[in-house]
């Protein structure tokens, strides 16, 4: 570690634009009054005057820049950008008082032991402000989250939506909530995926988790089924009244009976997450334009999850064009056509007709972009 610090300091001294150069300049600003914390925070750490004014009382005991110098050199050695260092110091000014040898270095060594690269650690450290980087428990938390989410990238994405992942107790809160999900027979993979899409769940109140489980069961999705994770996500943090209102809107929009709306939602809980305008447009297209029966849709609600402008409408137009021009063999159902992966759809319904309809691929691509090509016979 001493060798690392020597190398880092030598590198910093070699560039007149570095923070250490500004640090040395700042130290000489007021020799009569000694070390000025507020001036140091602005000129060396890059804080704004307002941030420095707020942070300086926590560092009033400092009489020299020796400890802060060592911390800044250590952070620079990790490759953390100066803007991230400034943000870290603004949120946790006392990090400048931490011992590099006894506190910061062991944390970095622990993160390295988890398999994180220096560049990954440099991305992670600024997120652990508010004392977490100064606490060795951060290593065990990061290790747990890496196992839960599957990768650092997934964890960082989740952290963007829930900054409480470090501040809440791993044992009393996070693991308790994960344990409740395991009781629903969700496997580690399902829990990880649920946590990625809904990281707030990990630090939620235990009663909120129980309400999510109960809400998913009320949709008619049994615990242990492959759809249970999606059902929990669909009702997450919504009250019973709000869920009931969404069900009622689905019922009216698709002209479903009480039984049919229950069938549709139990098969595709994600319907509860779609916006009203989108649901209305899909109903107008599928029921009014295509002519599908409401009951047919209720038993095949997966169709409602497909993109209206990127999948449903363009493929409908292709099939309609082929049928009207006598190019379609057989009478494939629309669900069959919409269920096909893009490659297979192209192979079956576009490529075989390139000679008879040379603009078909071009028109289909335009339709998928939301354009209405003139060579398609739109109604």
Buried (B, 14 or more C-beta within 10 A) or exposed (E): BEEBBEEBBEBBEEEEEBBBBBBBEBBEEEEEEEBBBBBBBBBBBBBEEEBBEBBBEBBEEBEEBEBBBBBBBBBBBBEBEBEBBBBBBBBBBEBBBBEBEEBBBBBBEBBBEBEBEEEBBBBBBBBBBBBBBBBEEBBEBBBBBBEBBBEBEBBBBBBEEBEBBBEBEBEEBBBBBBEBBEEBEBEEEBBBBBBBBBBBBBBBEEEBBEBBBEBBBBBBBBBEBEBBBBBBBBBBEBEEEEBEEBBEBBBEBBBBEEEBBBBBBBBBBBBBBBEEEEBBBBBEBBBEEBEBEBBBBBEBBBBBBBEBBBBBBBBBBBBBBBEEEEBBEEEBEBBEBBBBEEEEBBEEBBEBBEEEBEEBBEBBEBBBEEEEBEEBEEE
